[in-house]
Amino acid sequence: MEDLKYCYQYPHPAVTADCVIFSYDGNDIKVLLIQRGNDPYKGKWAFPGGFMNIDETAEQCALRELEEETGLKDVVLEQLHTFTNVNRDSRERVISVAFWGITKSSEIKDNDDAIDARWFSLDDIPSLAF
């Protein structure tokens, strides 16, 4: 019989890390969003983030996803909140650890599974995924 690498007696949820990144351009406070390239919510705007690898912490995941999706590096993050709504993600049971940070307004680039990445004024945030 084949050994199953991840087979547990009790169900395990997936864990994601999401980043709420603010900047100030001298006139306006902005928040960083990515446009999702994959389902669910393909084409919708969301905070940068994604699934945590089995060998990383939530903080490492947040920093990795932020860099992969926007190109931003070296942002100091603080844990904001853990979201545990049972039905927040249609794919499976997902717990999301949210982080926040502030950085200088800088050029960003979409990458990985983000089809766009942009700074949005707090007064102009579009409808968000999840």
mmCIF file of the C-alpha atoms, coordinates in Angstrom:
data_MODEL
# 
_entry.id   MODEL 
# 
loop_
_atom_site.group_PDB 
_atom_site.id 
_atom_site.type_symbol 
_atom_site.label_atom_id 
_atom_site.label_alt_id 
_atom_site.label_comp_id 
_atom_site.label_asym_id 
_atom_site.label_entity_id 
_atom_site.label_seq_id 
_atom_site.pdbx_PDB_ins_code 
_atom_site.Cartn_x 
_atom_site.Cartn_y 
_atom_site.Cartn_z 
_atom_site.occupancy 
_atom_site.B_iso_or_equiv 
_atom_site.pdbx_formal_charge 
_atom_site.auth_seq_id 
_atom_site.auth_comp_id 
_atom_site.auth_asym_id 
_atom_site.auth_atom_id 
_atom_site.pdbx_PDB_model_num 
ATOM 1   C CA . MET A 1 1   ? 0.000   0.000  0.000   1.00 0.00 ? 1   MET A CA 1 
ATOM 2   C CA . GLU A 1 2   ? 1.271   3.464  -0.936  1.00 0.00 ? 2   GLU A CA 1 
ATOM 3   C CA . ASP A 1 3   ? 2.087   5.895  1.889   1.00 0.00 ? 3   ASP A CA 1 
ATOM 4   C CA . LEU A 1 4   ? 0.075   9.097  1.718   1.00 0.00 ? 4   LEU A CA 1 
ATOM 5   C CA . LYS A 1 5   ? 2.288   12.084 2.482   1.00 0.00 ? 5   LYS A CA 1 
ATOM 6   C CA . TYR A 1 6   ? -0.467  14.179 4.077   1.00 0.00 ? 6   TYR A CA 1 
ATOM 7   C CA . CYS A 1 7   ? -3.115  11.922 5.526   1.00 0.00 ? 7   CYS A CA 1 
ATOM 8   C CA . TYR A 1 8   ? -4.529  12.928 8.894   1.00 0.00 ? 8   TYR A CA 1 
ATOM 9   C CA . GLN A 1 9   ? -7.179  11.633 11.246  1.00 0.00 ? 9   GLN A CA 1 
ATOM 10  C CA . TYR A 1 10  ? -8.815  15.065 11.412  1.00 0.00 ? 10  TYR A CA 1 
ATOM 11  C CA . PRO A 1 11  ? -9.545  17.472 8.525   1.00 0.00 ? 11  PRO A CA 1 
ATOM 12  C CA . HIS A 1 12  ? -7.037  20.277 8.004   1.00 0.00 ? 12  HIS A CA 1 
ATOM 13  C CA . PRO A 1 13  ? -7.931  23.651 6.514   1.00 0.00 ? 13  PRO A CA 1 
ATOM 14  C CA . ALA A 1 14  ? -5.759  25.429 3.983   1.00 0.00 ? 14  ALA A CA 1 
ATOM 15  C CA . VAL A 1 15  ? -4.036  28.599 5.201   1.00 0.00 ? 15  VAL A CA 1 
ATOM 16  C CA . THR A 1 16  ? -3.441  31.774 3.217   1.00 0.00 ? 16  THR A CA 1 
ATOM 17  C CA . ALA A 1 17  ? -1.645  35.003 4.009   1.00 0.00 ? 17  ALA A CA 1 
ATOM 18  C CA . ASP A 1 18  ? -2.920  38.308 2.626   1.00 0.00 ? 18  ASP A CA 1 
ATOM 19  C CA . CYS A 1 19  ? -1.282  41.736 2.612   1.00 0.00 ? 19  CYS A CA 1 
ATOM 20  C CA . VAL A 1 20  ? -2.967  45.110 3.097   1.00 0.00 ? 20  VAL A CA 1 
ATOM 21  C CA . ILE A 1 21  ? -0.251  47.523 1.976   1.00 0.00 ? 21  ILE A CA 1 
ATOM 22  C CA . PHE A 1 22  ? -0.670  51.291 2.267   1.00 0.00 ? 22  PHE A CA 1 
ATOM 23  C CA . SER A 1 23  ? 1.347   54.119 0.722   1.00 0.00 ? 23  SER A CA 1 
ATOM 24  C CA . TYR A 1 24  ? 1.214   57.894 0.787   1.00 0.00 ? 24  TYR A CA 1 
ATOM 25  C CA . ASP A 1 25  ? 2.058   59.836 -2.364  1.00 0.00 ? 25  ASP A CA 1 
ATOM 26  C CA . GLY A 1 26  ? 2.094   63.273 -0.734  1.00 0.00 ? 26  GLY A CA 1 
ATOM 27  C CA . ASN A 1 27  ? -1.565  63.897 -1.472  1.00 0.00 ? 27  ASN A CA 1 
ATOM 28  C CA . ASP A 1 28  ? -3.459  60.696 -0.849  1.00 0.00 ? 28  ASP A CA 1 
ATOM 29  C CA . ILE A 1 29  ? -3.330  57.450 1.127   1.00 0.00 ? 29  ILE A CA 1 
ATOM 30  C CA . LYS A 1 30  ? -3.448  54.479 -1.229  1.00 0.00 ? 30  LYS A CA 1 
ATOM 31  C CA . VAL A 1 31  ? -3.864  50.726 -0.883  1.00 0.00 ? 31  VAL A CA 1 
ATOM 32  C CA . LEU A 1 32  ? -2.268  48.082 -3.094  1.00 0.00 ? 32  LEU A CA 1 
ATOM 33  C CA . LEU A 1 33  ? -4.542  45.637 -4.931  1.00 0.00 ? 33  LEU A CA 1 
ATOM 34  C CA . ILE A 1 34  ? -3.981  42.906 -7.501  1.00 0.00 ? 34  ILE A CA 1 
ATOM 35  C CA . GLN A 1 35  ? -6.397  41.770 -10.182 1.00 0.00 ? 35  GLN A CA 1 
ATOM 36  C CA . ARG A 1 36  ? -6.843  38.013 -9.937  1.00 0.00 ? 36  ARG A CA 1 
ATOM 37  C CA . GLY A 1 37  ? -5.832  35.924 -12.930 1.00 0.00 ? 37  GLY A CA 1 
ATOM 38  C CA . ASN A 1 38  ? -7.392  32.690 -11.667 1.00 0.00 ? 38  ASN A CA 1 
ATOM 39  C CA . ASP A 1 39  ? -10.743 31.449 -10.447 1.00 0.00 ? 39  ASP A CA 1 
ATOM 40  C CA . PRO A 1 40  ? -12.438 31.917 -8.129  1.00 0.00 ? 40  PRO A CA 1 
ATOM 41  C CA . TYR A 1 41  ? -13.078 35.602 -8.681  1.00 0.00 ? 41  TYR A CA 1 
ATOM 42  C CA . LYS A 1 42  ? -10.980 35.777 -11.852 1.00 0.00 ? 42  LYS A CA 1 
ATOM 43  C CA . GLY A 1 43  ? -10.706 39.425 -12.905 1.00 0.00 ? 43  GLY A CA 1 
ATOM 44  C CA . LYS A 1 44  ? -11.762 40.775 -9.481  1.00 0.00 ? 44  LYS A CA 1 
ATOM 45  C CA . TRP A 1 45  ? -9.496  42.937 -7.354  1.00 0.00 ? 45  TRP A CA 1 
ATOM 46  C CA . ALA A 1 46  ? -8.032  41.511 -4.148  1.00 0.00 ? 46  ALA A CA 1 
ATOM 47  C CA . PHE A 1 47  ? -5.290  42.058 -1.624  1.00 0.00 ? 47  PHE A CA 1 
ATOM 48  C CA . PRO A 1 48  ? -2.004  40.390 -2.608  1.00 0.00 ? 48  PRO A CA 1 
ATOM 49  C CA . GLY A 1 49  ? -1.699  36.977 -1.018  1.00 0.00 ? 49  GLY A CA 1 
ATOM 50  C CA . GLY A 1 50  ? -1.975  33.260 -1.460  1.00 0.00 ? 50  GLY A CA 1 
ATOM 51  C CA . PHE A 1 51  ? -1.634  29.798 -0.023  1.00 0.00 ? 51  PHE A CA 1 
ATOM 52  C CA . MET A 1 52  ? 0.997   29.052 2.580   1.00 0.00 ? 52  MET A CA 1 
ATOM 53  C CA . ASN A 1 53  ? 3.527   26.352 1.714   1.00 0.00 ? 53  ASN A CA 1 
ATOM 54  C CA . ILE A 1 54  ? 3.916   23.509 4.191   1.00 0.00 ? 54  ILE A CA 1 
ATOM 55  C CA . ASP A 1 55  ? 7.480   24.630 5.030   1.00 0.00 ? 55  ASP A CA 1 
ATOM 56  C CA . GLU A 1 56  ? 6.934   28.351 5.656   1.00 0.00 ? 56  GLU A CA 1 
ATOM 57  C CA . THR A 1 57  ? 5.444   30.596 8.303   1.00 0.00 ? 57  THR A CA 1 
ATOM 58  C CA . ALA A 1 58  ? 2.481   32.866 7.646   1.00 0.00 ? 58  ALA A CA 1 
ATOM 59  C CA . GLU A 1 59  ? 4.878   35.848 7.640   1.00 0.00 ? 59  GLU A CA 1 
ATOM 60  C CA . GLN A 1 60  ? 7.171   34.187 5.088   1.00 0.00 ? 60  GLN A CA 1 
ATOM 61  C CA . CYS A 1 61  ? 4.144   33.367 2.933   1.00 0.00 ? 61  CYS A CA 1 
ATOM 62  C CA . ALA A 1 62  ? 2.909   36.964 3.061   1.00 0.00 ? 62  ALA A CA 1 
ATOM 63  C CA . LEU A 1 63  ? 6.299   38.362 2.028   1.00 0.00 ? 63  LEU A CA 1 
ATOM 64  C CA . ARG A 1 64  ? 6.723   35.758 -0.732  1.00 0.00 ? 64  ARG A CA 1 
ATOM 65  C CA . GLU A 1 65  ? 3.257   36.350 -2.184  1.00 0.00 ? 65  GLU A CA 1 
ATOM 66  C CA . LEU A 1 66  ? 3.673   40.141 -1.999  1.00 0.00 ? 66  LEU A CA 1 
ATOM 67  C CA . GLU A 1 67  ? 6.914   39.950 -3.966  1.00 0.00 ? 67  GLU A CA 1 
ATOM 68  C CA . GLU A 1 68  ? 5.595   37.359 -6.446  1.00 0.00 ? 68  GLU A CA 1 
ATOM 69  C CA . GLU A 1 69  ? 2.432   39.293 -7.250  1.00 0.00 ? 69  GLU A CA 1 
ATOM 70  C CA . THR A 1 70  ? 3.648   42.908 -7.098  1.00 0.00 ? 70  THR A CA 1 
ATOM 71  C CA . GLY A 1 71  ? 7.443   42.957 -7.061  1.00 0.00 ? 71  GLY A CA 1 
ATOM 72  C CA . LEU A 1 72  ? 7.520   44.697 -3.657  1.00 0.00 ? 72  LEU A CA 1 
ATOM 73  C CA . LYS A 1 73  ? 10.308  43.579 -1.312  1.00 0.00 ? 73  LYS A CA 1 
ATOM 74  C CA . ASP A 1 74  ? 11.464  44.457 2.173   1.00 0.00 ? 74  ASP A CA 1 
ATOM 75  C CA . VAL A 1 75  ? 8.095   45.662 3.448   1.00 0.00 ? 75  VAL A CA 1 
ATOM 76  C CA . VAL A 1 76  ? 7.753   45.447 7.223   1.00 0.00 ? 76  VAL A CA 1 
ATOM 77  C CA . LEU A 1 77  ? 4.519   43.592 7.991   1.00 0.00 ? 77  LEU A CA 1 
ATOM 78  C CA . GLU A 1 78  ? 2.456   43.369 11.160  1.00 0.00 ? 78  GLU A CA 1 
ATOM 79  C CA . GLN A 1 79  ? -0.240  40.767 11.714  1.00 0.00 ? 79  GLN A CA 1 
ATOM 80  C CA . LEU A 1 80  ? -3.659  42.405 11.487  1.00 0.00 ? 80  LEU A CA 1 
ATOM 81  C CA . HIS A 1 81  ? -6.325  39.722 11.882  1.00 0.00 ? 81  HIS A CA 1 
ATOM 82  C CA . THR A 1 82  ? -7.108  36.071 11.193  1.00 0.00 ? 82  THR A CA 1 
ATOM 83  C CA . PHE A 1 83  ? -10.238 35.454 9.117   1.00 0.00 ? 83  PHE A CA 1 
ATOM 84  C CA . THR A 1 84  ? -11.991 32.148 9.783   1.00 0.00 ? 84  THR A CA 1 
ATOM 85  C CA . ASN A 1 85  ? -15.418 32.432 8.153   1.00 0.00 ? 85  ASN A CA 1 
ATOM 86  C CA . VAL A 1 86  ? -16.278 28.866 7.157   1.00 0.00 ? 86  VAL A CA 1 
ATOM 87  C CA . ASN A 1 87  ? -17.504 29.750 3.646   1.00 0.00 ? 87  ASN A CA 1 
ATOM 88  C CA . ARG A 1 88  ? -15.125 32.603 2.726   1.00 0.00 ? 88  ARG A CA 1 
ATOM 89  C CA . ASP A 1 89  ? -13.503 30.621 -0.114  1.00 0.00 ? 89  ASP A CA 1 
ATOM 90  C CA . SER A 1 90  ? -15.456 28.408 -2.521  1.00 0.00 ? 90  SER A CA 1 
ATOM 91  C CA . ARG A 1 91  ? -12.488 26.104 -3.194  1.00 0.00 ? 91  ARG A CA 1 
ATOM 92  C CA . GLU A 1 92  ? -12.072 24.624 0.258   1.00 0.00 ? 92  GLU A CA 1 
ATOM 93  C CA . ARG A 1 93  ? -11.917 25.478 3.956   1.00 0.00 ? 93  ARG A CA 1 
ATOM 94  C CA . VAL A 1 94  ? -9.451  28.374 4.131   1.00 0.00 ? 94  VAL A CA 1 
ATOM 95  C CA . ILE A 1 95  ? -8.157  30.349 7.076   1.00 0.00 ? 95  ILE A CA 1 
ATOM 96  C CA . SER A 1 96  ? -6.536  33.635 6.099   1.00 0.00 ? 96  SER A CA 1 
ATOM 97  C CA . VAL A 1 97  ? -3.950  35.486 8.166   1.00 0.00 ? 97  VAL A CA 1 
ATOM 98  C CA . ALA A 1 98  ? -3.958  39.151 7.172   1.00 0.00 ? 98  ALA A CA 1 
ATOM 99  C CA . PHE A 1 99  ? -0.941  41.427 7.510   1.00 0.00 ? 99  PHE A CA 1 
ATOM 100 C CA . TRP A 1 100 ? -0.604  45.168 6.999   1.00 0.00 ? 100 TRP A CA 1 
ATOM 101 C CA . GLY A 1 101 ? 2.293   47.381 6.130   1.00 0.00 ? 101 GLY A CA 1 
ATOM 102 C CA . ILE A 1 102 ? 3.220   50.846 4.941   1.00 0.00 ? 102 ILE A CA 1 
ATOM 103 C CA . THR A 1 103 ? 5.690   51.572 2.180   1.00 0.00 ? 103 THR A CA 1 
ATOM 104 C CA . LYS A 1 104 ? 6.760   54.490 0.046   1.00 0.00 ? 104 LYS A CA 1 
ATOM 105 C CA . SER A 1 105 ? 4.674   54.893 -3.051  1.00 0.00 ? 105 SER A CA 1 
ATOM 106 C CA . SER A 1 106 ? 6.656   52.973 -5.636  1.00 0.00 ? 106 SER A CA 1 
ATOM 107 C CA . GLU A 1 107 ? 6.367   51.301 -8.973  1.00 0.00 ? 107 GLU A CA 1 
ATOM 108 C CA . ILE A 1 108 ? 4.793   47.880 -8.824  1.00 0.00 ? 108 ILE A CA 1 
ATOM 109 C CA . LYS A 1 109 ? 4.412   45.186 -11.424 1.00 0.00 ? 109 LYS A CA 1 
ATOM 110 C CA . ASP A 1 110 ? 1.874   42.462 -11.903 1.00 0.00 ? 110 ASP A CA 1 
ATOM 111 C CA . ASN A 1 111 ? 3.371   38.992 -11.869 1.00 0.00 ? 111 ASN A CA 1 
ATOM 112 C CA . ASP A 1 112 ? 2.623   35.358 -11.028 1.00 0.00 ? 112 ASP A CA 1 
ATOM 113 C CA . ASP A 1 113 ? -1.162  34.849 -10.921 1.00 0.00 ? 113 ASP A CA 1 
ATOM 114 C CA . ALA A 1 114 ? -1.956  38.592 -10.817 1.00 0.00 ? 114 ALA A CA 1 
ATOM 115 C CA . ILE A 1 115 ? -2.933  40.086 -14.175 1.00 0.00 ? 115 ILE A CA 1 
ATOM 116 C CA . ASP A 1 116 ? -2.636  43.638 -12.842 1.00 0.00 ? 116 ASP A CA 1 
ATOM 117 C CA . ALA A 1 117 ? -1.364  45.390 -9.722  1.00 0.00 ? 117 ALA A CA 1 
ATOM 118 C CA . ARG A 1 118 ? -2.251  48.987 -8.825  1.00 0.00 ? 118 ARG A CA 1 
ATOM 119 C CA . TRP A 1 119 ? -2.371  51.545 -6.057  1.00 0.00 ? 119 TRP A CA 1 
ATOM 120 C CA . PHE A 1 120 ? -5.954  52.673 -5.319  1.00 0.00 ? 120 PHE A CA 1 
ATOM 121 C CA . SER A 1 121 ? -7.058  55.737 -3.404  1.00 0.00 ? 121 SER A CA 1 
ATOM 122 C CA . LEU A 1 122 ? -8.983  54.786 -0.267  1.00 0.00 ? 122 LEU A CA 1 
ATOM 123 C CA . ASP A 1 123 ? -11.936 56.681 -1.762  1.00 0.00 ? 123 ASP A CA 1 
ATOM 124 C CA . ASP A 1 124 ? -11.817 54.633 -4.968  1.00 0.00 ? 124 ASP A CA 1 
ATOM 125 C CA . ILE A 1 125 ? -11.462 50.974 -3.892  1.00 0.00 ? 125 ILE A CA 1 
ATOM 126 C CA . PRO A 1 126 ? -13.302 48.601 -6.257  1.00 0.00 ? 126 PRO A CA 1 
ATOM 127 C CA . SER A 1 127 ? -15.413 45.648 -5.131  1.00 0.00 ? 127 SER A CA 1 
ATOM 128 C CA . LEU A 1 128 ? -13.052 43.027 -3.713  1.00 0.00 ? 128 LEU A CA 1 
ATOM 129 C CA . ALA A 1 129 ? -12.861 39.237 -4.015  1.00 0.00 ? 129 ALA A CA 1 
ATOM 130 C CA . PHE A 1 130 ? -13.466 37.056 -0.981  1.00 0.00 ? 130 PHE A CA 1 
# 
